[in-house]
Amino acid sequence: MSRATITISLTEQERKELETQIRQTPERKLADRLRVIVYRAAGKTVQEIAELLQMGRNHVAKLLQRYQMGGVPAVLTPDHYQGSQPRLTVAQQQALKVELTTRIYVTAAQVAAWIEAQWQVTYTDASALYKLLKRLGFSYKKNRLVPSKADPELQRLFVRWFAGLCQRLGPDDRIYFGDAVHFKHNAEAGYAWSLKGEPHLIPANSGRQRYNVFGAYCVQTQEGVFLLTEANIDQDKLIEFLPLLRTKHPGPGKIYLLLDNARYNYTNAVSEAARRQRIQLDYLPPYSPNLNPIERLWKFVRQEFFKDKYRATFAAFRSQLDAFFAQLAQYRDQLRSLITTNFELVPEGWQSRPPA
C-alpha cells in the first residue's frame, strides 16, 4: 500500500487520548507528530497536513506509515540518521590537511590523484571530494603573493614599533605612508555581464607612456599628498615632494613619513631635505609591501580609474588622472574601510612552497 493512501480511523476515546497526550507533550516536534495522526483521522490530505504543520510531504507520509506499522510508540521513536561512512580514516584526513597546507593543488583532480596514490581510495565523484575538503576547512580561493625574501620577525618588530609610535603621537602629529607608482596610459579589462562568447570589447593603447606618482597617505585622517609627473621618480622628485607634505601641515606638529627601501629614499640629500622640512623619515622592513597601506590606494585607483575606461590621448589620460587625485576626498568613506593599519603579516616560519 502506498504511504500516500494510508487511511486512519480513530474511536472517540482514542482521539481524546491523543489530544490529551498532545497537550502534555512539551516538545513541539513530538506533539506535531501526534497531530499528524489526528488530522489524518479527521480526513485531511497529506498535503493539507504538511501545510498545517510546516512539514515535508514525505515526512508526513513516513509518520503515517510508522503509525500503521507500530502505533503511537513508533511515531514518537526518534529518527536515527546515519550518514555514509567517510572513505578516509581520521588519520588519513589529518594527513590530507597537512598535505594541502604545505603544497599547492590547483584542481580537485590533483587532490584525488594524490589520495589514490597514497591510500588507493578513488574519488570518481567530484562533489564528494568537494564536501570532504569543505568539511576539513578548505575553500577554493586565490593565492596571495608574498615576497620570497620577506622576514616575518622583522615585520613583527615593525608592527610593535609602529604601535608604540602611535601611542606617543601628539594631537597635531601625523604619520604618512609614502610610495611611488607608475601608471601606464592604457585601460584594464574588468568583469561585466555579457552574452556568452561575446565579451565587451575595450579599446587599448600601446601602454608605452607612463604617468608617475609619488604619494603619501595618512591613515589617521584619510588625507593624501601626491606629486604627479612624467619624469621618473627619483631623489630629486622626493626632495620636491617633501615641501608639499609640510605645506599640508604648516603647524608645529611632527610629521613621520614611512618609506620603503628604494635606494633614493636613503640618500643624504633626501635626509637633509627632510630635516629642513621637519619631517622624520622612517623605513619599512625590506620586501614588505604588505606593511604599506598606500599599496591598497594604488589598487583602488586601478579599479576606479582604469577598469574598462579608455582614453584616446595621453594628454586626456594625464588630465583625468590629475583630476582624480585632486578629487580623491569624495572617496573618503570607501577608503576609510579599505586603507587601515590592520597589517596582514607574513606567517611565522614563512618559506616558499613548491607546487604539487
Long-range contacts (C-beta under 8 A, 24 or more apart in sequence): 3-61, 3-62, 3-64, 3-65, 4-46, 4-61, 6-40, 6-61, 6-64, 6-65, 6-68, 7-40, 8-37, 8-40, 8-41, 8-64, 8-67, 8-68, 9-41, 10-37, 10-38, 10-41, 15-41, 18-72, 21-72, 30-76, 33-63, 33-75, 33-76, 34-72, 34-75, 34-76, 36-60, 36-63, 36-64, 36-67, 36-75, 37-63, 37-64, 37-67, 37-72, 37-75, 40-64, 86-132, 87-121, 87-123, 87-128, 87-132, 88-115, 88-119, 88-121, 88-132, 92-118, 92-119, 92-121, 93-132, 93-136, 96-136, 97-136, 97-137, 100-133, 100-136, 100-138, 102-353, 103-353, 103-354, 103-355, 103-356, 104-143, 104-353, 104-354, 104-355, 104-356, 105-356, 106-355, 106-356, 108-133, 110-356, 114-356, 146-290, 146-346, 146-350, 147-287, 147-288, 147-289, 148-287, 148-352, 149-286, 149-287, 150-285, 150-286, 150-287, 150-288, 150-290, 150-346, 150-350, 151-285, 151-286, 151-287, 151-346, 152-345, 152-346, 152-347, 152-348, 152-349, 152-350, 153-348, 154-285, 154-286, 154-288, 155-285, 155-288, 155-290, 155-291, 155-343, 155-345, 155-346, 156-345, 156-348, 157-285, 158-284, 158-285, 158-288, 158-291, 159-291, 159-343, 159-345, 162-341, 165-256, 169-254, 170-253, 170-254, 171-253, 172-249, 172-251, 172-252, 172-253, 172-254, 173-253, 173-254, 173-255, 173-256, 174-218, 174-220, 174-221, 174-249, 174-253, 174-254, 174-255, 174-256, 175-218, 175-219, 175-220, 175-256, 175-258, 176-216, 176-217, 176-218, 176-225, 176-245, 176-255, 176-256, 176-257, 176-258, 177-216, 177-217, 177-218, 177-219, 177-258, 177-292, 177-293, 177-294, 178-214, 178-215, 178-216, 178-217, 178-257, 178-258, 178-259, 178-294, 179-214, 179-215, 179-259, 179-260, 179-292, 179-294, 179-295, 179-298, 180-212, 180-213, 180-214, 180-215, 180-233, 180-262, 181-212, 181-213, 181-215, 181-298, 181-301, 182-210, 182-211, 182-212, 182-213, 182-233, 183-210, 183-211, 183-212, 183-213, 183-301, 183-306, 183-321, 184-208, 184-209, 184-210, 185-209, 185-210, 185-211, 185-311, 185-314, 185-317, 185-318, 186-306, 187-306, 187-307, 187-308, 187-309, 187-310, 187-311, 188-302, 188-306, 188-307, 188-308, 189-307, 189-308, 190-303, 190-307, 190-308, 192-308, 200-308, 202-308, 202-310, 203-310, 203-312, 204-310, 205-310, 205-311, 209-314, 209-317, 211-314, 211-317, 211-318, 211-321, 213-325, 214-238, 214-241, 215-294, 215-297, 215-325, 216-241, 216-245, 216-257, 216-294, 217-293, 217-294, 217-297, 217-339, 219-293, 219-339, 219-340, 219-341, 222-332, 222-335, 222-336, 222-339, 223-248, 224-297, 224-325, 224-328, 226-325, 226-328, 228-318, 228-321, 228-322, 228-325, 230-318, 233-264, 234-264, 235-264, 235-267, 235-269, 235-270, 238-264, 238-265, 238-270, 238-273, 239-269, 239-270, 239-273, 242-270, 242-273, 242-274, 242-277, 242-279, 243-277, 245-277, 245-279, 246-277, 246-278, 246-279, 254-278, 254-280, 255-279, 255-280, 256-280, 256-282, 257-281, 257-282, 258-282, 258-283, 258-284, 258-292, 259-283, 259-284, 260-284, 260-288, 260-289, 260-292, 261-286, 290-343, 290-344, 290-345, 290-346, 291-343, 293-339, 293-340, 293-341, 294-339, 296-338, 296-339, 297-335, 297-338, 297-339, 300-331, 300-334, 300-335, 300-338, 300-339, 304-331
